[in-house]
């Protein structure tokens, strides 16, 4: 009778029924699943929070679909299966993850740390708490540098310097001196030229090409609050201090105090090229797990753009003689 009547029951009554029956020891399992699957959050919450007899499949569906209030209910359950815990680390919001970090009876494994380290939103919101529990690996720190709170960025840079030194130690032969080739020099000159005319989209395109970074990362680097990230990217390209200063002033100078600009130039001067390359490489690896390629970098689009530019060049070459004959 309950299974038949529950779908037609009013919302206030469904909520009251759920609160009364969720912890009842003799409630039928199928009725319990109906309550936990209710589209109303307050009806589903008691069963998801307190009942131990729900199927793992139902819990996984709720974790993936949300909303966050129901993820919090699941994160507070007395016991959590490994699969549910992994799903929460992958899909849960900051509130749900904070619940897991604060529980004494749950200890996140390295695989959970890895999942959290790859989520920029979680690192930005809970970076200090994750670091306090050693939940951020060196790769996680470097990969999520752009999302870290300020106190952790120094740790990420230190990890990058160490990784660069280890890489050099493993490389046989004398230490290689970083020298730019002609292509790198031309790229740096082109970036400066685009910065001088404030062409941010073209600047981002060149930055993506130079560091093989996804488009969303390069777009993020052009935000004012990511000027230190852009400084690291320019260092990874081998850009000189004077060129870097020009780029930073043209892109951010209108809203950047002089003291901040000096701090960025100090970062550029003290950071090694190897460490900057390690950081940029980790940004590429981390972003591949969460982002999709930008349409601007799909080969078909590039080929279409090349054809358009070629056609425009051909058209201009045909029009120019006619203009010369007519005096322009």
N, C-alpha and C positions, 0 to 999 in steps of 0.2 A: 504493500500500500504506500509506503514512504517513497519508493522508487517511482511509482506512478504519479504521485501527487506533488513531489518536490519541484519538478520543472514549472508547475503552474502556481507555486507558492509565491506570495509577495516578497519583495526584497527584505523588508525588516524582519519578517518571520523566518526567512532562510538564514539570515545572520544569527538570529536567536537560536534556531535549531542547531546550527553549526557550533556555536559556542557551548551548547549544552551537551552535544553528542560527541564532540571531537575526542574527548578523553574517556568516553564510556567504554568499559572493557568488552561489552557484548554487541557493539554496533557492527552490522555486517560489513565485510570488506568492500563489497561493490558499492554500498551506500556511502561509505567513507571516501571512496575514490570520486564519487559524484560530487560530494561536498568540496573535496580538495581541488576538483577540476572546474568549479564554478567560476564564471566569468567575473563575478563580483569579488574584489580583493578581500573585503572584510568577511565574506562567507568562506573563502578558501583559506584564509590565514590560520584559523585555529587548527584545522586538520594538518596543514603543512608544518605548523610550528610544533605541535605537541604529540601527534600520533606516530607510533613507531611501525605501523603495519602497512604503510603506503609502499607501492611498488617503486623500484629504482627507476623504471622507465618514466613513470609519472613525474618523479622529482627532477629527472634530467630534462624533461619537456618544459617544466615550469622554470627551471634555471635558465634555459636557452631563450624562452619566450618572454620571461619577465611577467609583470613589472618588477621594479627593484624592491618594492615592499615585500613581495612574496619571496624574492631571493634572500632578503634579510630574515624572513621567517625560516627558510630552509637552513641558512647559515647558523641559526640559533638552535637547531634541533639537537636533542641530547647526544645523538651519534650520527656520524656521516660516513657513508661508504666512500671508498677511494675514488670511484668514478664521479660521484656527486661533488666531492671536494675539488677534483680537477676541473669539472664543469664550472664551478663557482669561480675558480681562479681565471678561467678563460672568459666568462661572460658577466661575472658579477661586477657591480659598481663599487665605488670607493667605500660606501657604507657597509656593504656585504663583506668586502675584503677586510675592513677594519675589525669587524666582528670576529673573523677567523684569526686575525693576528692577536686579538686580545684574549682569546680562549686559552685556558691553561691545559685543557684536555686534548687539544689538537696541536700537532706539530707539523708544519708544512715541510714536505720533502724537497730535495733539489729540483725535481721535475716541476713542482709547483712554483718554486722561486723563478725558474726559467720562464714559465708562462707569464708571471707577473712582471718580470724584467722586460718583457717584450711589449708591454702595454703602456704606451706613453701617458694615457689618461690616469692610470693608477699610479705610475711613478711620479707624475706631477702632483697628485693629491696626497700620496702617502709615502713619498720618497724617504723622509726622515724616519718614519716608523719601519719601513722595509729595511733601511740601512741599519737601524738599531737591532734588528733581529738577524742581521747578516743574510737577508733575503735578496740582496742585490749583488750579483757576481760582478767581477771586474768587467766582463763583456757587457753585462746589463748596464752598469754605470756608464760605460763609454757609448753604448748604443743609444741610450736614452738621455744623453747629455743635454739635448735641446729642451727636454722636459723636466730636468732636475731642478730642485730648489738650489739657491745659490751656495749654501754650505757644502753640497755634495759635488758641485762642479769641479772644485779643486781636487777632490778624490778621483774623479774621472780623468782629469788631466794627468795626475800622478800615475794612474793605472796605464794610461796611454804611453807615457814616457818609459815606464818599466817594460811594457810590451815591445816598444821600439828597441830598447837596449837588448832584450832577449833575442829579438829578431836579428839584430846586428851580430850578437855573439854566436848565433847559429850559422851565420853566413861565412863560409870559408874565405880566406884571403884577406887582404888589407881592407880597411873600412872605406867604403865608397863615399866620395864627396859628391853632394847633390849639385848637379849642374843641369840647368834647363836646356832642352833642345830648342831648335828654331820654332817648332810648333807650339811649345809651351810659352815661349816669349811672345809669339804672335797672339796667343790666347789671352795672356795678361794685358797686352796692349789693347786688344779688342774689348776686354772687360772694362778697362779704364775709359775707353772711348764711349761705351754705352752708358757708363755711370755719369760721364760729363754731360750727356744729353738727357739724362734721367729716363732712359728707356729701360724700365724695370723688366718687362716681359722678355725682351731680347737678352738682357743681362742674365736673367734666370735660365734661359735656354743655353747660353754659353757656359754657365756654371754647371749645368747638368751634363753637358757634353764633356767638359774638362774633368769632372770627378766621377762620372758615370752614376750620378745620384738620381733617384726618381724625382719627377717634377714636383710632387707635394713637398718634398724636403727642401728643394731650392726655393719654392715659393715661401716656405716658412722662414728660411734664412733671411729673407728680405724684410721681415717684420722688425720694427724698431727694437722690441725686447729680445731679439735674437742676434743683435749686432756682434756679440762675442762668438756666436756660432759661425757667422759669416767671416769673422776675422780668422778663425781656425781654418775654414775652407780656403780662404785666400792664401794662408800660409802653406796649406797642403799643395796648392798649385805652384808654390815657389814665388809668389808675388813679393816684390820688394816693399820695404817699409814706406817709402815715399808713395808708391802706387797704392798701397793699402790705405794710407792716410787720405789720398785723393778720393778713393772709392767711398770710404766711410763718411767723409765730409759731404760729398755730393748726395749720398743716399740718406744719411741720417743727421747731417749737420744742423738742419733747421730746428730739430727738437732735442739735440744732444748737448748737454753741458760740456765745456772744455775738459773738465776733470774726467768725465767718462771717456772722452776721446783719448786722453792720455793713457787711461787704464787699458783701453783696447790696444793701443800701440805698444804698451808695455807687454801685454799678452803676446802680441805678434813677435816681439823681440826675444822673449824668454822661451817661447814654445819651440821645440825642435820640429824640423820638417817631418821627421819620421813619426813623431807622436801625432802631429796634425793629420798625417796620412792614415794612421791607425784609427783615429777618431772618425774621420770621414768614411773609412771603409766599414766601420761598425754601423754608421748611420744607414749605409746602403743595405747591409745585411738585416738590420732590425726592421727597416721599412718594408722589405720584401714580404715579411710575414703579415703585414696589416694593410698595405696599400696596393692599389691596382695601378698599372701604368697609365700615365696621363695620355689622353687622346693626341696631344701634341707630339708625342713621341712614338706613335704607332707608325711602322714603316710605310704603310699606304699613305698616311697623311704627309710624311716627309717627301715621298715621291711625287704626290700631287702638288705640294708646294713648290718643288723644284721645277715641275712642268709649268706651273703658273708663272714662276719667276723667269724661266727661259722664254716663255711666250711674251711676257712683258718686255724683256730685253730685245727680242726680235722686233716687236712692234715699234719700240723706240728707235731702233736702228733704221727702220723703214721710214719713219716719220721725219727723222732729222734732216735727210737731204731735201725733202719737200719744203721744210721750213726754211732751209738755207736759200732755196730758189725764190721763195716768196718774201724773204727778209724777215723770217720768223713770224 
